[in-house]
């Protein structure tokens, strides 16, 4: 039962832990990208941005390839299943990383890749081929895609929780752009009209599959460009990045705590099971304000309520001696309760085995009339008379 409980807890917690680890990895990818940008000269950054701008103009010119103005050749990004990406090295993902997207309202912080394929979709958000790169500017409409419902990461799973007016941020080639959610739309994979460029507009549309785990349609969340307010929006970006780091730290602490509790629990179960094969003494001392009490008689019961009997079939009894000591000798391990014959005088004394190598039971009382002297194996349990 214990191992089944542990296995069940592991299966239940897997999606949350895996998502936290993957998001933490995403933050490392984003941080690495940002550090490389800082290391580049302004001329290199400008060259990279110029290349993307030229590509946007080219894609706009290729709109003749479809019957939708402002879109080149576009395929549904989700029609292929997620494939094994373990054979692709980190250099592949680094080569295709062009920035990052942050959606504070749903705690999304993901790297953005320059094209859409199964491998890149499995690792973050991607720019849909045939649409603008998300670098801003008039007559541009970037489409960023992301998976929903993966077992080990959320990605765009919570996109449907966004509300009109929510902000999201995109960082590409050192530029930080802000977009405000303006409208939502659910379409079939073949319906592309909503992705076309709107004249003189600067738009970004986020796409994911819907309904959850059915994926017959596509959810489009379109945002319009708004001014990027440095301090205020930078703070939100840092918060969403920090959220995933703190979340992983919290899961790690919880994991260690739960593992510790389980280890203690399992050890306790094992001790309770194995101690039955060993014998221990049940020893305590009784006293009142004047000192040790002599001749106080106690009988013994199992924790379940069954009385412990002596060899002659009568209740097992013990009487306090001149030092106030009460001893039940050579009991098999388990849980016992010692009760005074006159229960008005003393509380019940409960005993259990804490360590297999111990010679005596560890005792406690529910009324708090117990005090302990000595250490480890030399403890004396004193029970005060009421």
Helices and strands as residue ranges (DSSP letters): H 2-39, H 42-61, G 62-65, H 90-96, E 97-103, G 104-106, E 108-113, H 118-121, E 125-127, E 140-145, G 157-161, E 167-172, E 175-188, G 193-195, E 202-210, E 217-226, H 230-274, G 275-277, E 279-288, E 291-292, E 297-302, E 317-319, E 325-332, E 336-340, E 349-352, E 362-365, E 370-373, G 376-378, E 380-384
